[in-house]
Amino acid sequence: MKPPHDMGGDPSEQLIPDKPDDPKFENAWHRRVLGITIAVGAMGAWSIDASRYARESLPRSDYTKFSYYEKWLGGLTNLLFRKGFINKNEIQSGSGELKAPLEWRQKVLSARNVGAALAAGAPTRRNGPEPIFTIGQEVCAKPPSDTLAIKRGHTRLPHYISGKAGTIIKSHGVHVLPNTNAHFLGEHPENLYAVEFKASVLWEQNPSSSDTVVVDCWESYLEPA
């Protein structure tokens, strides 16, 4: 079954773009959740891939009804609990009893360093093997289930390209593989490609359309067409 977070290619209601003067945060607690997520993530107890997986693995009933930052808060709470930063009583009572494990308390993100930390990001480029696919080559996207490191695990392969053929138009070099990194199984760097798919192929309609969709795919997501 397709997980609820994988909404690419699904029909949607009309999208209303943000206006330049719209507030960055709809509610004050949204700002706080973002700040806590960045501050705790800077300790290095988990990767951005583990953080994404914590949000997308929320129960389907919660994921579909939670707002954007409720998903962030739910995923972060689960990560903090699993890594021993908080206990169930703290979650239920809202009181603080535990301190973060000592090994992570050495990596505190101070307010004066936030800007530099955000600008630096978390680079994923690594040294690695030569690519097995070439620019211009026709490839086919595997089913997402064939790319998982663990059952019901994390993948960045969207369902709507599964089984569809596209053309490699660019090689991004070697990057950390989210499918393993999300589960603390190592980085396992792979070549990453930009693959162009015809919209008429993806949705099997309007064959005269010249629209295309470009999706970044790790090497293990692809096979020769």
C-alpha positions, 0 to 999 in steps of 0.5 A, a space after each residue: 500500500 502506498 504510504 500517506 506521505 507519498 502524494 506525488 502525482 495524486 489529484 489535488 485541490 487548487 493550490 494557492 501560492 504564498 504571497 510575499 507578505 504572508 507570515 512565515 509561521 501561521 502560529 507561534 508554536 510552529 516557529 518553536 517546533 522548527 527551532 527545537 527540531 534544528 537545535 536537537 538535530 544539531 547534536 548529531 544523534 540522527 540524520 536528516 533522513 532519520 528525521 524524515 522517516 520519523 515523520 512519514 512513519 507516523 500512524 496513517 490516521 495521525 499523518 492524514 489529520 495532523 497539520 504540517 508542524 504537528 507531523 514534525 512534532 510527532 516525529 521529533 517526539 518519537 525520535 527523542 524517546 527512542 534515543 533516550 532524550 525523554 521518557 513517557 512520563 515527560 511526554 504525558 506530564 510536560 515536565 522535564 526529568 532527563 538530560 540528553 545523553 552526555 555524548 550528545 550534550 557536547 554538541 549544543 547549537 548556540 543562537 549565534 551559530 544558527 545562521 551559519 549552521 543553516 547556511 552550511 546545511 548537511 552536505 551529502 556528497 561523498 567519494 564513491 564508485 563510477 556510475 553504471 548509467 550514462 547520460 541519455 540512457 533509457 532506464 526504468 524505475 523499480 517499485 519502491 518496495 524493491 529499494 527498501 533497506 528494511 521492511 516498511 522502511 524509508 525510500 525517496 523513490 515516489 510511487 508514481 514513477 514506479 515501472 515507468 521509463 525515463 531518460 537520464 539527463 544529468 549525473 549528480 555524483 555520489 551521495 549518501 543513500 537515504 534508504 540505509 541512512 534513515 535507519 542507522 545502517 550506514 551511508 552506503 553512498 551511491 550515484 545520483 541521477 536526474 531522470 526525465 519522464 514524459 508526463 504522457 508516460 507517467 499518467 498515460 494520458 494526453 500523449 501529445 503533451 510535451 510536459 516532462 517531470 524530472 526526478 532525482 533517483 539513486 542508482 539502486 532505484 533504477 534498471 536498464 529500460 
